Amino acid sequence: MEFAAVNWMLVFVRASAFLLVLPIFSAPNIPRRVRLALAALLGFLISPGLPTFALRPEGFLGWIGLFAVEVIAGLSIGFVTRMVFYVCDFAGRLITNAMGLSMASVFNPMAGESTQAPGMILFYFSASVLMSLDLHHWVLVGFQNTYTLLPVGAAHLSAALFTNILMHTSQVFVVGVQMAAPLMAVSFIIMLVFAILGRAVPQMSAFMESFAVQALGGMVVFALSFDILAQHLLNYLRRLPEDMMRVAKFLGPM
């Protein structure tokens, strides 16, 4: 029973760190007690299927080091799952700039920070897709499966891990630009047309007139291209369990 309690405690530590950065569950309006209760529940569900942790750290500092290793593992795995919402925020900022509404911002209670309206729309859409398609269940199953590649206490930092995280970070910019590309293209065309009108009709205040057309055209294109945006986000969400397993593989013993 003592070893089972040790297993539960170590799973609880990793799960707590994982939920600390997991999208939706890490929102400021989610009570800490809920996250701790969910981490404890994951510990009760996962620990019985794990082999008995026979390694006994020496002294208090040994246990602290072991807990720190599990925290690093949980944070690293959870960080990958958060990338899709970084994509939403980055794409939303690009879309807002293309629409000429960069000065307008709203408070996103789920993220706990100010953001632009397109970014918040994409954020809530991603959260809705994540929950409605039961992808959060697959994320939790993926977290359980990480123990097959990353046993308790076996996490370590490596060059392959940093390369993988850097690749995921670069994908944030690539996917964000791909999502905002239609609106950026329309914004460029509108600005080009009004620049030509400004040269052809000097009496016309082309620069001021372009703002309204740019905002209206941006909203129309944003609505028409939402299917493409949704497909990008859905592809990203479906890869989350696989991305988690890849990070666990790089964290685990080589």
C-alpha positions in Angstrom: 0.0 0.0 0.0 2.9 2.3 0.7 4.2 1.9 -2.9 0.7 2.5 -4.3 0.6 5.8 -2.4 4.0 6.7 -3.8 2.8 6.0 -7.3 -0.4 8.1 -6.8 1.6 11.0 -5.4 4.0 11.0 -8.4 1.2 10.8 -10.9 -0.6 13.5 -9.0 2.4 15.8 -9.2 2.8 15.3 -13.0 -1.0 15.7 -13.6 -1.1 18.9 -11.5 1.7 20.4 -13.6 0.0 19.2 -16.8 -3.4 20.7 -15.8 -1.6 24.0 -14.9 -1.0 24.7 -18.6 -3.7 22.6 -20.2 -6.1 24.8 -22.2 -9.4 25.5 -20.6 -8.5 23.8 -17.4 -5.8 26.3 -16.7 -8.1 29.3 -17.1 -8.1 31.8 -14.3 -11.8 31.4 -13.6 -11.4 27.6 -13.0 -10.9 27.2 -9.2 -7.6 25.7 -8.1 -9.5 23.1 -6.0 -11.1 21.8 -9.2 -7.7 21.4 -10.9 -6.3 19.7 -7.8 -9.3 17.4 -7.5 -9.0 16.5 -11.2 -5.3 15.8 -10.8 -6.0 13.6 -7.7 -8.7 11.7 -9.8 -6.2 11.2 -12.6 -3.7 9.8 -10.0 -6.3 7.3 -8.7 -7.1 6.2 -12.3 -3.6 6.0 -13.7 -1.4 4.8 -10.8 -3.0 1.3 -10.4 -1.9 0.5 -14.0 1.7 1.5 -13.4 4.5 -0.8 -12.2 5.5 -0.3 -8.6 8.0 2.6 -8.2 10.8 0.8 -6.5 13.4 3.6 -6.6 13.6 5.2 -3.1 15.3 8.6 -3.2 17.6 9.3 -0.3 16.4 12.1 2.0 14.1 15.0 1.6 16.2 16.6 -1.2 15.9 13.4 -3.2 12.2 13.5 -3.1 12.2 17.2 -4.0 14.3 16.4 -7.0 12.0 13.6 -8.0 9.0 15.9 -7.8 10.8 18.5 -9.8 11.4 16.0 -12.5 7.7 15.1 -12.7 6.8 18.8 -12.7 9.1 19.4 -15.7 7.5 16.4 -17.5 4.0 17.6 -16.9 4.7 21.2 -17.9 6.5 20.1 -21.1 3.7 17.8 -22.2 1.0 20.4 -21.3 2.9 23.2 -23.1 2.5 21.4 -26.4 -1.3 21.2 -25.9 -1.4 25.0 -25.4 0.1 25.7 -28.8 -3.2 25.7 -30.6 -4.4 28.7 -28.5 -1.2 30.5 -29.2 -2.0 30.0 -32.9 -5.4 31.5 -32.3 -4.0 34.6 -30.5 -1.3 35.2 -33.2 -3.7 34.7 -36.1 -6.2 37.0 -34.3 -3.6 39.8 -34.0 -2.7 39.4 -37.7 -6.4 39.5 -38.7 -7.0 42.5 -36.5 -4.1 44.4 -38.1 -5.4 43.5 -41.5 -8.8 44.9 -40.7 -7.4 48.1 -39.2 -8.8 47.4 -35.8 -5.6 47.0 -33.8 -6.6 49.6 -31.3 -9.7 47.8 -30.3 -9.3 45.1 -27.7 -11.5 43.1 -25.4 -10.8 41.1 -22.2 -10.8 37.4 -22.6 -11.7 35.8 -19.2 -10.6 32.4 -20.3 -7.0 33.6 -21.0 -7.0 36.3 -18.3 -5.6 39.0 -20.6 -6.7 41.5 -23.2 -7.0 40.4 -26.8 -8.6 41.4 -30.1 -12.1 40.3 -31.1 -11.0 37.9 -33.9 -8.5 36.2 -31.6 -11.2 35.7 -28.9 -13.6 34.3 -31.5 -11.0 31.8 -32.6 -10.1 31.0 -28.9 -13.7 30.2 -28.0 -14.2 28.3 -31.2 -11.1 26.1 -30.5 -12.3 25.5 -26.9 -15.8 24.6 -28.2 -14.4 22.2 -30.8 -12.1 20.7 -28.2 -14.9 19.9 -25.8 -17.7 19.1 -28.3 -15.7 16.5 -30.2 -14.5 14.9 -27.0 -10.9 15.8 -27.9 -10.2 16.7 -24.3 -10.8 13.0 -23.5 -8.2 12.0 -26.1 -5.8 14.5 -24.5 -6.3 12.9 -21.1 -5.9 9.4 -22.7 -2.7 10.7 -24.4 -1.5 11.9 -21.0 -2.0 8.4 -19.6 -0.2 6.8 -22.6 2.8 9.1 -22.0 3.8 6.8 -19.1 4.6 4.0 -21.6 7.3 6.2 -23.1 8.2 8.3 -20.0 8.1 6.2 -16.8 7.9 7.9 -13.4 11.2 9.7 -12.5 12.8 9.0 -16.0 12.3 12.5 -17.5 15.4 14.4 -18.6 16.1 17.3 -20.9 17.8 16.7 -24.3 18.7 18.5 -27.5 15.9 16.6 -29.3 13.3 17.9 -26.9 14.4 21.5 -27.4 14.4 21.0 -31.2 10.9 19.5 -31.0 9.6 22.4 -28.9 11.2 24.9 -31.2 9.5 23.2 -34.2 6.1 23.5 -32.5 6.8 27.2 -31.7 7.7 27.9 -35.4 4.5 26.2 -36.4 2.6 28.8 -34.4 3.8 31.5 -36.8 3.4 29.4 -39.9 -0.2 28.3 -39.2 -1.1 31.8 -37.9 0.1 33.4 -41.1 -1.8 30.7 -43.2 -5.0 31.4 -41.3 -4.7 35.2 -41.7 -3.5 35.1 -45.3 -6.9 35.7 -46.9 -7.6 38.8 -44.9 -4.0 40.1 -45.3 -4.4 39.7 -49.1 -7.8 41.5 -49.2 -6.3 44.3 -47.0 -3.4 44.7 -49.4 -5.8 44.9 -52.4 -8.0 47.5 -50.7 -5.0 49.6 -49.8 -3.7 49.3 -53.3 -7.0 50.3 -54.8 -7.3 53.4 -52.6 -3.7 54.3 -53.2 -4.5 54.4 -57.0 -7.7 56.4 -56.3 -5.7 58.8 -54.2 -3.3 59.4 -57.1 -6.2 59.7 -59.6 -8.4 61.9 -57.5 -6.2 64.1 -55.3 -9.2 65.8 -53.7 -10.3 62.5 -52.2 -9.1 61.6 -48.8 -8.3 58.1 -49.8 -6.4 57.2 -46.6 -9.3 58.1 -44.3 -11.9 56.5 -46.6 -10.0 53.2 -46.8 -10.5 52.5 -43.0 -14.2 51.8 -43.3 -13.8 49.7 -46.4 -10.9 47.8 -44.9 -12.9 47.0 -41.8 -16.0 46.0 -43.7 -14.1 43.9 -46.3 -12.2 42.2 -43.5 -15.3 41.2 -41.6 -16.9 39.8 -44.8 -13.7 37.8 -45.7 -13.4 36.6 -42.1 -16.9 35.2 -42.2 -16.4 33.6 -45.7 -13.0 32.1 -44.8 -14.1 30.8 -41.4 -14.4 27.3 -42.8 -10.7 27.4 -43.7 -9.8 28.7 -40.3 -11.8 26.0 -38.6 -10.0 23.3 -40.7 -6.6 24.6 -39.6 -7.6 24.6 -36.0 -9.2 21.1 -36.2 -6.1 19.7 -37.8 -4.0 21.1 -35.0 -6.4 19.8 -32.3 -6.4 16.3 -33.7 -2.6 16.1 -33.5 -2.5 16.9 -29.8 -2.3 13.3 -28.5 0.4 12.5 -31.1 2.4 15.6 -30.2 2.2 14.7 -26.5 3.6 11.3 -27.1 6.4 12.7 -29.2 7.4 15.1 -26.4 7.2 12.2 -23.9 9.5 10.2 -26.1 12.1 12.9 -26.2 11.8 13.4 -22.4 12.1 9.7 -21.7 15.2 7.4 -21.7 16.9 7.2 -25.1 
